[in-house]
């Protein structure tokens, strides 16, 4: 697959990303808050120790994005990556670009000295689960739970 570039996002990319992230959040049923998103993106870009934003381009055309957060866990022996979001534009899907994005995420984590890369996927998204399983991810018999601290 030629013409594929993964590049680190910059503050000038935020305006391009906002409508795309809004589409992803709508697809996934994630509550939308543009001001919060812009703040989070600016914070991520200003503090690379938090993680990375990568833009996916195919033949010079924006095709999607991925966000990896850097976390810490004793279970994983220290720092690990969390593939927080991976979204490809509908016209960019198929042909292995998602697999390439997953491998790029893993390579970035290896370069950062991380030993594990995690992600979350909806229980009813069997298509995505299949892609992740085929690419070396394994399901864990634990339920991910969240407590929002600002609500």
N, C-alpha and C positions, 0 to 999 in steps of 0.2 A: 504494500500500500504506500504509494509515494505521495508527496505533497502534504504530508501531515506534520504539523508543528504544534508543540505544546510550549507555550511561553508564559512566563510569570506575569501576572496581572499588575497593572499600575493604576494610580488614581484616575488617570484619564479614561480607563476602561469602565468606570462605575456607571456612567450614563448608558453605555451599551448593555451592561449586565442587568440593570434594574428591570426592564420589561421581560427579559428572558427568565430571571429568577422568579418574577411574578407568575409567569406561565408555569414554571416548575412547581411552585407552591400551590397553584390552583390545581394542577394535575394530581398532586399528592395530598391535597386537603390540609395543607399547612397554613395556619393563619397568616395573613398578609399585613405587614406594617413597614411601609417604605422608609420611614424615618429611621426605624430600628435597623433595617437592612443597610442603609447607607452608613450609619454609625459603625455597624459591625464590619462592613467591608473596609472602611477607612482605618479602623483599628487593626484589622488583619494585615493590611498593606503596610501600615506604619510599624508593625511589630512582627517581623518574620519569625521570632521564636514562638509565636502563637500557632503558626502553620503557614500554608501556602494557598494562593489562588492561582490556578493555571487556566489559561484560555486555550481552547482547541481550535485550530485553524486547518482547513483543508484547501489546498491550492490558493492560499491567501485570503480565504473567506471564513469569517467567524462561523464555527460549527457547534460550539458548546463550551462548557466550563466544568471544572471540578475544584472542590475545596477540601483540603486536608487539614485537620486540626491536630496539633501535637499535644498529647496527653501523657499522664504518668500512671503506672500501675505496678504494684508489687508482683501481681500475677504474671505480668509480661516482662519482668526483670528491669523495669525502668520505663523510659519513654516509649510510647507507641503512637501510631497514626490512627486517626479516625477519618475515614472517607465520609465527610459530612454531606456533601452534595456532589452528584455527578449527573449532568443533564446535557443531552445532545439535542439540538434542534431536530424536529421531525424529519426534515429533508436530509439530515446528515446521518440518520440511523441506518443500520444495516451495513454489510460489507466489512465488519470487524472493527469499526472505529471505537466502539465501546470496549472491546477487548484491549485495544491499544491504549485507551485511556486508563484502564485498570492496571496494565503493566507499567505505564508511566508513573502512576501513583505509587506502585510498589517500588520502582526504581528510585523515585524521589525519597521515599522513606529509608531505603537502604543507604543512599548517599548521606542522609541525616543521622545514620547510625541506629535507626530504630529496628526493633526485632519483630514487630507485628504490625499489621494493618487491619483494622476492623471497619465494618460498615453496618448500617442497619437497613432493613428492607421490610416493607409491609408484608404481613403474613399472607395476604391474598394476592401478592404480586409474584405468581409462580414463574412467569417468564424471566423476570429479573433474577429470581432465586436460582433458576437453572443456569443463567449466564455466570453468576457468581460461583456456583458450585463447580462449573466447568473450568473456572479460572483459579482454582486452588483455595477458595473460601470454604469454611465448614460451619454449619449451623451449631449453635450451642443450646443445650437444654435449659436455658435460663431466660427469663423475661426481662427485657429492658424496661426500666421504670424511671419516671422523671418527677421531681418535685420542683415546681416553679417557685422561686424565692421572692419574686416581686409582685405577686398577685394576692 
